Amino acid sequence: MVEAFLNWARARFDAVRTSLWLVPLLMFHLGLALAFGALWLDSSGLASDGEASSWMNSGSGEDARNLLSTLLTAVISLAGIVFSITVVALSLAASAYGPRLIRTFQASRATQFALGTFALTIVYLLLVLRVLRGEGAAGEVPHMAVTLGSLLALGCVLALVGFLQSVSSLLIADEVVRRVRHVFDRVIQDLPPIEDDHRPVAADLPDDFELRAGRLRLPREGYVQAMEFHQIQAWAQAHDAIVRLDIRPGDFAVDGDHRVLVYPAPVDLEKARRQIGRFIVSGPRRTPDQDYEFAIRHLVEVAVRALSPGINDPFTAMAVVDRLHGALARLARRRLPGPLLHDEAGALRVVRRVSDFAGIVDAAFDQIRQSAAGKPSVLIHMLQAITALAEHLGTETQRSALRRHAGLIRAALGAADVSAAADVDREYRRALAALAEPTRAAIDGDEAAAR
């Protein structure tokens, strides 16, 4: 139950982490704390002892009010500039890279911190300005609080400069695809090294499974964000059942879909639905936690848009292919989860849909290849990426998947550009030669599979 809650919490936290309100809200409360703390230090006399007063603000209450009023006006004006730039940047990103890439911009810590710095400073200056009296003598002015307000205003200027640098870099296509690929790296970093590629892909289900299995209605409509497979396995073991999941993280489920099968059918289907439903988290959008194709599809979207007739930017598409090359090279050394889960006694308990290397390669190359048909430069770059990938492959299954795509890429050229056919054929032969000769990593992988 605790692990199920953690999966739900991770899915919710991903939505909060990629929002623009969390960090500004936290820094807003920090501004409240700083204001009350600085005023308390001034009222207690701790801030005016010794030589500290030599570097702090000095002057009458009217001087302090004028200073803070000017700073507050300037900071609010700068905040308006930041908000305007943010909206423009998001609009440009949505049109250039796709609306789903907005998540990358919202997750930028520089943007969140810049907005938070302005929120912190504004609330701080308002609270300090509220306690200042214009007719107060110099000895009655909270000099520590006024000085800190001046420093925060200077910090807003630095935050604006950093924000402009961050936004300008986020509008560069290479930086966008680099950040998206980084999401994929985080998803696969906990996968164990590859050991073998001969895992069972078909379940040895009972002959009467389809007849006797009970079909459970999925509880909520939306994208499956996380599934607690070990909890489902524990439930199946406790009820001496087999659960088949015809859905996986990243799929879209409609309220009323019967895509969870339990064998034999439970006496109380509704109770089983509620119990297993606790281990399936769905929401309004996909999340990367268990969805291995999440970042891949975001990268592909950038490439497909770049290859559209209205944009026609093959260089961005080639930059995406480079990042996909790096992602697949890392994935080739990792062992993806298998489709079958057994209990301690070896009894089959869960059959699930999973992502495999061939499926992720399909997600990476299919749409780019289709959009790049007739664009030899992109097709050649894809074949070069496959050739370079060969040394990272660990099994014959991986090599077979890339050989298939090399053939499809060669065929995609068609008769659109006869002059480039020789170049494409040359790269195709190089790719086949690289994939036909197992590398040291491939030999090690095949030997491990044989053992």
NULOMAR-458149 format. One record per residue: x, y, z of N, C-alpha, C in turn; residue in one letter. Coordinates in steps of 0.001 Angstrom, whole numbers, plus 500000, padded with zeros to 6 digits. Example, Ala and Ser with C-alpha at 12.3 -4.5 7.8 and 13.67 -1.06 7.14 Angstrom:
<nodes>
513190494310507800512300495500507800513200496700507800a
512850497750507080513670498940507140512900500030507870s
</nodes>
This chain:
<nodes>
500836498796500000500000500000500000500871501254500000m
501981501208500727502879502358500771503476502611499396v
503898501533498685504479501707497366503455502252496378e
502194501819496505501155502352495630500976503845495849a
501006504245497136500899505678497422502085506447496854f
503289505857496919504463506538496394504363506723494888l
503826505714494186503640505867492742502662506992492430n
501571507039493213500594508116493023501245509464493320w
502041509510494390502690510765494767503697511204493706a
504450510256493124505409510613492081504713511180490856r
503566510578490494502828511089489338502323512498489591a
501827512738490818501335514077491143502499515073491236r
503622514613491798504762515514491959505330515928490610f
505276515032489619505782515400488300504970516553487728d
503649516536487946502817517639487458503143518932488187a
503423518824489499503744520028490276505135520538489927v
506094519608489741507474519999489460507596520726488140r
506754520389487185506815521026485875505816522170485748t
505397522727486867504493523882486848505284525137487200s
504706526280486886505382527553487138504988528182488468l
504157527503489260503663528153490483504326527646491756w
504906526442491757505390525870493015506541526686493602l
507621526888492835508779527627493350508405529067493698v
507665529813492833507249531159493241506408531174494510p
505555530163494690504736530123495906505607529916497144l
506584528996497036507481528767498168508301530018498486l
508777530694497445509570531900497667508700533065498140m
507428533062497790506500534054498332506435533941499857f
506309532710500341506284532506501796507641532814502422h
508714532562501677510031532932502180510135534445502326l
509533535188501399509515536641501514508783537104502765g
507678536438503092506966536762504336507868536547505544l
508555535384505547509426535075506681510584536062506781a
511179536431505661512289537386505680511839538751506197l
510657539188505774510164540499506213509957540519507723a
509262539529508246509012539487509685510308539297510470f
511230538478509911512496538267510591513349539529510644g
513435540248509521514237541472509484513647542542510397a
512328542670510393511687543670511262511883543315512729l
511862542011513016512074541593514409513508541911514849w
514481541669513980515877541985514307516049543478514566l
515392544295513764515493545740513961514840546174515270d
513670545605515561512962546018516780513674545538518038s
514403544424517941515115543897519112516460544580519332s
516935545344518341518214546028518463519404545180518110g
519190543919517714520319543034517400521026543454516122l
520301544094515200520888544430513908521659545741513912a
521579546502515001522224547821515002523421547891515932s
523862546757516475525000546760517388526309546710516613d
527345547233517187528694547118516621528823547902515338g
529643547350514405529939548029513166528957547688512054e
527954546890512363527017546481511327526287547663510733a
526028548707511533525244549835511041525984550652510005s
527307550492509869528070551297508924527752550942507475s
527333549736507214527031549356505837525531549297505573w
524727549562506609523286549502506417522740550859505999m
521482550827505604520799552056505201520731553032506375n
520822554307506044520675555339507065519775556436506505s
519191557196507379518295558258506940517006558229507722g
516136559187507442514873559317508159513834558348507601s
512672558335508229511592557481507763511121557859506375g
511098559164506093510666559604504764511639559121503690e
512938559166503983513932558683503037513752557184502759d
513515556433503837513348554989503684512096554664502867a
511003555412503131509770555173502380509963555494500893r
510631556584500610510867556936499213511718555884498518n
512741555396499230513614554386498641512844553106498337l
512096552603499333511370551344499132510249551499498115l
509603552648498088508552552869497091509126552836495680s
510281553469495507510927553450494189511341552038493802t
511932551298494767512339549931494486511145549046494153l
510046549213494890508861548397494648508305548652493254l
508243549918492856507759550242491512508652549625490441t
509972549722490653510908549164489670510799547644489590a
510678546983490748510606545522490758509316545047490094v
508204545728490360506945545345489716507039545522488203i
507706546577487752507898546774486312508745545652485710s
509833545286486413510667544176485934509899542864485921l
509065542668486947508257541446486995507312541379485796a
506731542515485432505876542542484246506636542151482987g
507884542615482885508719542237481734508956540727481723i
509287540172482895509547538727482988508304537934482606v
507141538335483120505913537608482798505622537688481297f
505838538848480707505594539007479271506533538119478454s
507813538113478839508784537277478128508422535806478268i
507963535419479450507589534019479675506454533605478749t
505425534438478647504291534116477782504733534030476321v
505548534990475888506034534973474500506884533730474238v
507763533395475180508627532219475005507802530937474928a
506785530821475777505930529632475734505167529555474418l
504716530687473929504000530703472643504916530279471507s
506140530812471492507096530439470454507460528962470538l
507642528465471762507995527053471934506869526147471461a
505623526523471786504479525699471371504360525640469856a
504608526759469190504479526775467731505666526113467039s
506848526245467602508048525706466953508290524240467274a
508066523832468520508426522481468946507233521614469332y
506055522206469447504879521430469815504423521751471225g
503115521708471469502600522064472793503067521139473902p
503368519888473577503824518970474630505218519325475136r
505985520090474341507319520501474786507260521665475773l
506060522226476011505911523272477019506360522751478381i
506196521462478604506613520854479867508090521108480142r
508924521053479102510361521283479265510628522710479716t
509894523668479177510097525065479543509594525326480965f
508455524739481307507922524937482647508824524320483706q
509518523246483349510393522573484316511724523286484503a
511985524351483743513248525065483862513360525724485231s
514381525356485978514581525923487305514905527415487227r
515591527839486156515929529256486026514669530106485900a
513712529643485113512456530379484962511694530415486274t
511590529266486932510856529213488195511514530081489255q
512848530051489309513559530835490318513431532327490040f
513461532728488764513314534144488430511944534663488850a
510899533911488525509557534323488929509439534357490453l
510053533366491111510008533334492572510749534487493211g
511880534895492614512641536027493162511820537304493138t
511103537526492073510271538722492004509101538641492992f
508490537458493118507399537312494083507899537557495506a
509062536996495828509660537189497154509927538666497431l
510541539346496479510926540745496699509708541650496825t
508699541414496004507505542264496048506800542140497389i
506606540903497855505896540749499128506744541291500277v
508060541136500172508938541671501215508848543199501281y
508971543853500137508934545317500125507578545851500587l
506517545173500226505184545618500655505051545560502175l
505535544467502776505396544312504222506270545307504978l
507500545521504501508370546475505186507850547904505002v
507373548202503803506853549546503537505635549857504395l
504893548813504741503669549008505539503973549529506944r
505147549172507502505449549560508889506267550844508964v
506698551359507826507502552586507854506609553806508038l
507043554718508901506329555980509117507177557125508554r
506556557941507722507302559002507075507858560038508026g
507173560248509153507628561271510092508585560726511135e
508950559436510992509822558825511997511243559330511902g
511894559412513049513300559817513089514185558677512604a
515465559009512366516391557996511845516533556823512794a
516449557090514102516602556012515071515424555059515107g
514285555463514541513096554614514538512936553812513251e
513802554012512293513694553319510999514322551925511100v
513648550893510595514237549536510576515299549427509482p
516492549913509794517536550003508772517919548646508189h
517914547616509041518260546277508549517257545821507490m
515977546030507749514946545609506812515034546403505513a
515310547704505607515424548531504405516639548110503579v
517737547834504253518946547400503541518720546079502827t
518062545149503506517787543858502882516871544025501673l
515916544937501758515046545203500616515834545705499416g
516834546569499675517680547060498588518469545915497949s
518987545018498783519738543883498253518841542955497435l
517622542737497897516698541892497144516360542515495791l
516213543843495761515947544519494487517111544324493521a
518343544405494030519504544128493187519496542670492719l
519060541788493608518963540381493227517970540167492092g
516912540983492045515939540876490953516579541229489615c
517477542193489630518174542553488392519017541369487900v
519730540736488822520529539568488446519632538424487985l
518487538264488667517552537211488261517027537460486856a
516787538729486508516320539059485159517378538702484120l
518649539002484407519722538672483466519832537154483288v
519795536431484405519844534972484312518643534397483585g
517481535007483805516270534546483137516369534734481629f
516866535881481208517024536131479772517993535136479143l
519080534823479852520034533843479352519391532468479230q
518599532093480238517949530784480229516926530679479108s
516105531715478944515069531681477906515696531648476525v
516745532435476315517388532448474997517986531091474656s
518526530398475653519079529071475380517990528038475148s
516829528208475826515737527261475663515074527366474300l
515265528471473617514679528627472285515569528045471189l
516759527573471567517659526931470602517277525453470507i
517095524981469293516600523619469097517522522583469734a
518834522756469587519767521775470152519628521672471665d
519401522798472335519242522780473785517929522115474180e
516888522345473400515591521722473697515702520207473619v
516281519694472535516371518240472394517327517648473424v
518345518403473824519255517899474866518506517717476181r
517673518681476530516933518586477798515909517468477760r
515268517295476613514287516217476503514988514869476607v
516146514715475967516891513458476061517325513183477500r
517600514256478250517984514092479655516855513453480452h
515606513742480094514466513099480753514507511594480523v
514828511172479311514934509741479002516042509093479812f
517163509762479943518267509213480729517860508983482177d
517087509905482740516649509725484123515716508527484256r
514906508268483227513955507167483295514672505821483293v
515737505687482487516382504381482339517572504186483268i
517929505201484071519153505096484855519081503997485919q
517876503649486369517741502620487396517565501220486814d
517506501102485501517386499775484905518701499022485062l
518646497728485345519900496962485520520587496737484188p
521890496460484212522602496144482964521994494921482299p
522111494882480988521519493766480252522243492471480596i
521473491401480787522051490094481100521781489100479979e
520559489089479514520235488192478417519044488754477670d
518853488236476469517768488713475623516800487586475304d
516865486527476079516019485362475811514983485207476917h
514283486255477178513206486195478157511932485765477443r
510995485113478125509755484697477477508903485904477105p
508353485883475915507496486977475468506034486555475373v
505769485270475476504399484782475450504122484036476742a
503000484323477340502658483701478618502054482327478392a
502416481390479258501831480050479209500538480068480016d
499524480716479440498256480876480138497418479599480023l
496522479379480957495620478225480849494801478282479562p
494435477100479039493695477048477775492348477751477872d
491747477725479037490418478334479190490498479735479781d
491647480395479632491820481717480245490766482705479755f
490591482797478455489651483776477910488220483479478345e
487885482206478526486512481845478893486234482103480365l
487206481834481236486957481910482670487458483204483319r
488178483997482577488723485224483171487633486273483335a
487705486981484456486809488101484690487439489388484192g
486671490214483522487178491472482953486785492622483875r
487806493336484350487577494423485291487529495759484555l
486589496579484948486450497907484359487481498846484963r
488198499560484092489173500527484595488445501680485270l
489007502158486379488256503102487224488189504518486694p
489201504990485970489231506404485601489696506569484163r
489200507610483517489637507916482166490871508809482205e
491784508550481316492997509350481239494187508497480853g
495356509106480870496587508389480554497068507627481792y
497455506388481582498019505601482674499397506159482983v
499567506651484209500812507299484594501745506367485358q
501194505437486101502024504510486873501196503287487221a
501880502156487323501233500906487730502159500219488736m
501587499835489867502378499162490887502277497657490650e
503186497137489821503096495747489380503307494762490522f
504217495078491427504476494138492518503294494064493481h
502571495141493636501370495098494453500285494274493756q
500192494414492445499230493592491701499627492120491788i
500939491842491720501406490469491864501061489918493242q
501260490733494285500928490281495641499436490000495773a
498623490846495156497170490614495199496826489309494492w
497434489072493316497150487844492582497589486612493363a
498725486709494043499187485576494839498268485325496015q
497801486391496656496893486232497803495567485610497390a
495142485848496148493860485306495678494049484121494746h
495307483594494661495608482440493812495048482657492402d
495424483783491820494877484164490522496001484577489586a
495639484748488321496532485303487302495891486583486777i
496673487664486746496178488950486262496884489281484956v
496083489549483927496658489990482656496300491458482437r
497332492266482225497148493706482033497327494030480556l
496233494357479895496289494715478481496488496219478299d
497164496822479235497431498255479215498756498488479911i
499438499551479553500732499846480165500848501350480374r
501794501794481196501989503237481391502215503955480069p
501477505032479871501533505785478629500318505586477756g
499578504478477961498364504225477180497226505096477681d
496277505361476796495088506121477174493958505144477458f
493354505280478616492263504414479032490970505213479100a
489921504613478639488603505230478683487827504606479824v
487100505435480536486286504941481649485321503877481131d
485460502679481646484623501573481202485371500544480383g
486625500844479994487436499841479291487660498631480191d
487564497445479608487837496205480351489169495651479871h
490238496192480409491578495826479944492419495212481060r
491776494812482128492414494052483211491635492753483362v
492299491622483130491651490323483204492186489550484395l
491289488901485135491665488115486302491153486689486110v
492068485703486264491730484286486115492048483545487414y
491092482772487920489682482686487512488911483939487934p
487758484138487356486979485347487615486626485446489096a
486890486573489752486527486734491165485013486666491360p
484632486257492519483201486213492836482621487617492833v
483348488547493424482902489946493490483804490772492574d
483363490979491330484174491721490366484389493171490785l
483375493775491371483482495175491758484518495361492867e
484555494434493812485540494510494880486953494338494322k
487131493376493412488446493179492796488847494420491994a
487884495038491333488190496248490565488688497355491469r
488037497530492610488474498586493539489857498286494096r
490118497021494408491403496672495007492544496844493997q
492381496334492792493437496462491788493521497888491269i
492405498598491236492397499980490764493264500895491592g
493497500543492862494362501363493699495805501363493197r
496167500329492441497550500199491986497753500736490570f
496730501379489999496820501956488658496514503443488763i
497509504276488469497364505727488572497174506292487180v
496100507044486976495856507692485695495670509179485901s
495889509937484839495787511386484934495574512011483566g
495550513332483501495231514014482237496361514010481213p
497590513651481603498683513667480648499690512577480993r
500534512253480011501543511226480224502661511769481097r
503291510872481843504438511229482682505580510258482371t
506818510653482617507955509817482201508351508718483173p
507745508629484348508253507736485388508385506287484919d
507330505717484331507372504333483868507168504221482360q
507039505333481701506769505361480261508089505586479524d
508680504508479008509993504595478386509948505300477027y
508779505425476437508659506079475139508274507551475276e
508107508040476492507638509411476723508587510433476082f
509856510423476495510806511401475970511122511133474506a
511115509861474095511381509525472702510364510201471793i
509101510132472170508049510717471335508132512239471325r
508581512840472423508771514286472424509883514687471451h
510962513924471435512037514206470486511552514034469048l
510795512983468821510283512725467476509367513858467030v
508571514385467958507674515484467597508459516697467104e
509589516997467747510419518115467300510918517864465878v
511370516636465607511895516322464281510801516375463220a
509635515827463526508542515814462548508097517226462212v
508021518097463219507672519489462947508746520173462102r
510005519870462402511082520482461630511052520045460175a
510564518830459897510525518312458534509234518657457801l
508314519342458482507059519714457832507330520715456707s
506490520751455669506730521665454542506796523132454952p
506066523511455985506067524907456398507359525346457063g
508103524411457646509352524743458345510561524276457546i
510573523002457154511628522436456298513018522730456863n
513254522204458071514530522428458762515187521071459022d
515884520505458044516490519179458235517583519160459289p
518208520297459562519297520307460542518782520043461954f
517603520589462284517005520263463577516651518785463648t
516129518248462553515809516815462529517064515972462732a
518174516372462148519423515618462329519932515744463764m
519711516919464395520084517064465806519268516114466672a
517989515939466335517148514990467068517661513566466863v
518028513225465651518560511885465374519818511633466203v
520662512643466359521861512490467186521493512157468631d
520498512876469167520088512609470553519411511243470680r
518653510853469671518059509510469688519152508443469618l
520193508711468852521349507816468792521933507615470193h
522134508715470922522661508601472281521723507871473216g
520424508144473089519452507488473966519412505986473717a
519396505575472452519344504144472130520645503439472506l
521774504145472419523039503548472840523021503223474325a
522466504108475133522356503846476570521350502743476849r
520231502776476116519195501771476336519677500379475965l
520539500263474948520999498952474498521765498208475584a
522302498929476556523070498301477634522220498019478872r
520928498302478770520034498121479914519025497008479647r
518593496372480723517589495310480600516229495874480964r
515337495899479991513981496392480213513164495359480980l
512153495800481714511317494851482459510657493839481534p
510527492615482017509909491553481229508400491541481362g
507711490791480494506244490787480508505617489872481551p
506418489009482179505852488018483110506401488219484512l
505517488093485488505906488138486895505433486861487572l
506358486201488283506056484955488992506226485160490488h
505579484333491271505762484398492717506971483571493121d
507205483477494437508390482776494922508408481308494529e
507226480716494352507142479302493988507254479087492483a
507371480149491718507490480023490272506178480054489526g
505067480254490232503762480290489580503554481636488896a
502998481597487695502728482821486950501625483616487635l
501879484909487855500888485743488539500441486945487714r
501351487571486971501005488777486219501570488670484806v
500720488976483844501134489104482447500866490555482056v
501881491250481611501742492680481351502328493049479999r
501832494145479459502409494717478250503622495553478651r
504702495398477915505929496119478252506535496699476983v
507413497657477186508206498197476085509456497346475913s
509801497053474666511058496346474397511924497221473486d
513138496776473255514079497586472476513553497835471072f
513005496797470438512507496956469072511359497958469026a
510486497919470019509365498853470043509817500293470241g
510841500484471077511341501845471301512072502350470059i
512775501462469362513407501860468094512336502255467075v
511238501512467043510134501882466152509618503281466479d
509418503537467781508935504860468192509923505956467821a
511225505641467834512247506645467550512376506943466065a
512257505916465209512615506092463805511438506140462839f
510314505509463176509244505354462189508747506697461646d
508304507591462518507711508845462051508743509757461404q
509968509749461936511012510574461311511303510055459908i
511394508739459764511657508166458436510531508517457464r
509301508410457909508169508721457030508158510196456641q
508478511081457599508490512518457289509698512903456449s
510777512113456551512010512445455821512076511779454457a
511013511088454047511013510460452723511252511540451667a
512237511322450829512578512323449829513572513354450312g
514048513214451558515066514133452096516333513317452365k
517195513160451390518359512264451523519268512611452692p
519440513896452986520378514267454055519954513672455392s
518659513704455679518176513152456946518262511624456929v
517896511008455806517959509544455711519401509051455850l
520325509743455221521737509364455351522192509503456797i
521762510563457459522150510768458855521572509662459743h
520364509208459448519776508114460217520566506827460024m
520982506554458790521791505355458533523143505454459221l
523731506636459238524996506815459952524827506584461446q
523687507026462002523416506794463428523292505310463722a
522646504560462821522519503111463005523884502445462942i
524720502892462018526077502337461932526853502574463225t
526740503789463764527450504097465004526869503347466191a
525587503026466136524951502296467240525435500856467340l
525943500318466247526270498888466210527219498481467327a
528192499318467665529172498931468677528593498899470085e
527392499478470276526778499492471605525792498351471804h
525475497618470762524442496592470850524962495369471579l
524062494732472310524470493596473127523886492269472711g
522870492259471843522221491001471484521865490996470014t
521594489809469507521182489667468112519804490283467889e
518956490239468873517630490855468730517754492348468459t
518654493008469139518861494438468915519401494699467516q
520357493893467082520912494072465737519854493836464672r
518999492852464900517938492554463934516968493723463805s
516643494360464931515725495499464892516312496646464082a
517597496903464247518217498003463507518440497647462033l
518694496372461726518794495972460317517466496219459602r
516385495919460290515066496152459693514858497632459387r
515252498485460314515065499912460091516014500447459030h
517201499886458940518107500311457874517488500041456507a
516845498889456348516176498589455093515007499513454816g
514239499834455853513110500741455667513573502144455306l
514684502575455902515215503920455601515700503975454150i
516358502912453708516820502880452310515632502941451361r
514571502203451671513393502188450800512646503509450811a
512802504296451911512071505558452020512527506574450995a
513753506440450479514222507399449480513421507294448201l
513103506075447793512320505871446592512987506468445375g
512151507022444515512664507637443292512676509148443388a
512549509665444622512453511113444789513745511814444412a
514861511172444655516137511830444373517124510765443889d
517177510595442573518037509559442013519508509874442267v
519852511160442282521250511543442457521782511161443830s
520889511048444821521328510709446175521259509215446455a
520761508440445498520585507006445737521908506319446040a
522967506727445337524267506089445559524770506363446975a
524576507576447462525013507910448822524215507127449861d
522918507012449639522083506262450578522465504787450554v
522686504234449358523089502826449267524419502589449963d
525353503506449815526658503350450465526506503314451989r
525721504228452539525519504235453993524733503015454449e
523832502554453601523066501346453936523989500141454037y
524908499996453083525842498868453126526765498962454346r
527186500164454674528014500331455875527251499913457128r
525975500285457190525176499927458360525026498412458466a
524750497750457336524610496291457360525919495621457754l
527032496148457254528331495558457608528607495705459099a
528274496861459666528503497073461101527597496186461935a
526362495990461473525412495182462241525647493696462053l
526323493319460991526569491895460730527717491354461541a
528615492220462006529780491784462760529590492130464225e
529305491136465087529081491422466500530296492085467130p
530056493104467885531124493765468624531426492971469887t
532412493460470633532765492785471884531583492798472850r
530843493927472881529675493999473756528623492998473319a
528451492843471973527459491899471485527856490468471828a
529156490139471658529622488788471980529403488491473462i
529734489459474322529518489260475753528044489041476046d
527172489814475381525751489668475616525242488317475176g
525697487850474003525250486545473520525778485415474389d
527012485552474879527536484512475780526735484463477076e
526350485667477605525536485686478811524176485061478554a
523615485314477371522317484734477048522405483211476954a
523528482733476394523700481284476266523822480610477623a
524462481323478571524605480736479926523248480687480635r
</nodes>
